[in-house]
Amino acid sequence: MPENMPRLAHGLWGVLATPFREADMSVDVGSLRREVALFGDVPATGLVVLGVFGEGAALDSAEAELVVRTVAGEAPSMPLVVGVSARTTAVAVEQAKTACGATGDSLAGLMVQVHSADTDVLVRHLTDVHEATGAGIVVQDYPEASGVRLSSAQILAAIERCPFVVAVKSEAPPTAAAIAGLTAGTDVPVFGGLGGVGLLDELGAGAAGAMTGFSHPEGLRAALDAWQRGGYTAARAAYSPWLPLVNFEAQPRIGLALRKEILRRRGVFEHGVVRAPAPAVPPRLLELLTAHLDAVGTEESA
């Protein structure tokens, strides 16, 4: 492994949603700072900025830089992973350079999506981003977002040729099976995602922790801490009260809007809006959302 290329620490890497002002859909810096504070209080091991659920692909370069600088400034001691949304190498390199300039010493890695089923093409892509920035790479395998499906063997073959890879984020259902295949073949840390729906099984398959967003990251923290204390039985007991909300919030297409609305009700976000074409929360689900929050004892500001 290249010198000064530490792998990501095991634990909770919280994926930040990007808040917007309802009036003009500009980035809401105040709400973003409160979200960083929420994860800091949990505490998270590190933060992920401009991930898929951070709407990184919906931000222009100036907005992306603003988000990264804000997070780095609000939590200067917190390691950051910055998402690179582009799958074309030249654009990905440009985004990666912007991210590195905005993050400074807080950068723990650049999260780059699997973009090709040809491992030679993928290796070249990852290598170009790394060589352009000197940063460690977190490989994100997320077929729902990328449209690309690779086997665990293909991913292992790629990272074997990329010693600068500092972690893998595995989000290819069934995630426990994918993670088990990866952890059997590499000592690079592998994290689960997808809102934490499969967290218990992923930990059992050897995951290094969770790299995901959730409106109540304290629930993720409780599960990880319990796993360390008492394995599956303890983690299941700690996580079970949160699982109905985890499942509700992780619904396809509307999951981001649900998460933002819950963060609004928690008083973290001023507004719960998402940028088009992401859909808003269906009005008929709002009453059910309230029931979920009542069940976990969350105070609402709505």
CORVENLIN-V844386 format. One record per backbone hydrogen bond with DSSP energy under -1.0 kcal/mol. NH is the residue of the N-H (numbers start at 1). CO is the residue of the C=O. E is the energy in kcal/mol with one decimal. If there is no record, write none. Layout:
# CORVENLIN-V844386
<<NH	CO	E> <NH	CO	E>>
This chain:
# CORVENLIN-V844386
<<8	166	-1.9> <11	208	-1.7> <13	210	-3.1> <14	46	-2.2> <15	212	-1.6> <16	48	-2.6> <21	26	-2.7> <25	21	-2.2> <28	19	-2.5> <29	27	-1.0> <32	28	-2.0> <33	29	-2.3> <34	30	-1.7> <35	31	-2.1> <36	32	-2.3> <37	33	-2.1> <38	34	-2.1> <39	35	-2.0> <40	36	-2.2> <41	37	-2.2> <44	39	-1.8> <45	12	-2.8> <46	12	-1.5> <47	79	-2.2> <48	14	-3.0> <49	81	-2.9> <54	51	-1.1> <55	52	-1.2> <56	51	-1.7> <58	55	-1.7> <59	56	-1.2> <64	60	-2.7> <65	61	-2.2> <66	62	-2.1> <67	63	-2.6> <68	64	-2.3> <69	65	-2.7> <70	66	-2.4> <71	67	-2.4> <72	68	-2.7> <73	69	-2.3> <74	70	-2.1> <75	71	-2.0> <78	75	-1.8> <80	106	-3.0> <81	47	-2.8> <82	109	-2.1> <83	49	-3.4> <84	111	-2.8> <92	88	-2.7> <93	89	-2.7> <94	90	-1.7> <95	91	-2.7> <96	92	-2.6> <97	93	-2.3> <98	94	-1.9> <99	95	-2.4> <100	96	-2.4> <101	97	-2.1> <102	98	-1.7> <103	99	-1.9> <104	100	-1.8> <106	103	-1.2> <107	104	-1.3> <108	80	-3.9> <109	80	-1.1> <110	136	-2.6> <111	82	-2.5> <112	138	-2.5> <114	140	-2.8> <122	118	-2.3> <123	119	-2.8> <124	120	-2.0> <125	121	-2.1> <126	122	-2.7> <127	123	-2.5> <128	124	-2.5> <129	125	-2.0> <130	126	-2.3> <131	127	-3.2> <132	128	-1.8> <134	130	-4.0> <137	164	-1.9> <138	110	-3.0> <139	167	-2.2> <140	112	-2.6> <141	169	-2.9> <145	142	-1.3> <146	142	-2.4> <147	143	-2.7> <155	151	-2.1> <156	152	-2.7> <157	153	-2.1> <158	154	-1.9> <159	155	-2.6> <160	156	-1.8> <162	159	-1.1> <165	162	-2.0> <166	137	-2.4> <167	137	-1.0> <168	189	-2.2> <169	139	-3.3> <170	191	-2.7> <171	141	-2.7> <178	174	-2.0> <179	175	-3.0> <180	176	-2.4> <181	177	-2.0> <182	178	-1.8> <183	179	-3.1> <184	180	-1.4> <185	182	-1.7> <191	168	-3.0> <192	209	-1.6> <196	193	-2.0> <197	194	-1.3> <199	196	-1.4> <202	198	-2.6> <203	199	-2.6> <204	200	-1.9> <205	201	-1.3> <206	203	-1.5> <207	202	-2.5> <208	190	-3.4> <210	11	-1.5> <211	192	-2.9> <212	13	-1.0> <219	216	-2.3> <221	217	-2.4> <222	218	-2.1> <223	219	-1.8> <224	220	-2.4> <225	221	-2.7> <226	222	-2.3> <227	223	-2.2> <228	224	-1.8> <229	225	-1.6> <230	226	-3.2> <231	227	-2.3> <235	231	-2.4> <236	232	-3.0> <237	233	-1.7> <238	234	-2.0> <239	235	-2.3> <240	236	-2.1> <242	239	-1.6> <243	239	-1.3> <246	242	-2.5> <247	243	-2.8> <248	244	-2.2> <249	245	-2.8> <250	246	-1.4> <251	248	-1.0> <254	252	-2.1> <255	251	-1.5> <258	254	-2.3> <259	255	-2.4> <260	256	-2.4> <261	257	-2.3> <262	258	-2.4> <263	259	-2.4> <264	260	-2.0> <265	261	-2.3> <266	262	-1.8> <267	264	-1.5> <268	263	-2.3> <269	263	-1.3> <278	275	-1.8> <285	282	-2.5> <286	283	-1.4> <289	285	-2.6> <290	286	-2.0> <291	287	-1.8> <292	288	-2.1> <293	289	-2.2> <294	290	-2.5> <295	291	-1.8> <296	292	-1.1> <298	293	-2.4> <301	265	-1.6>>
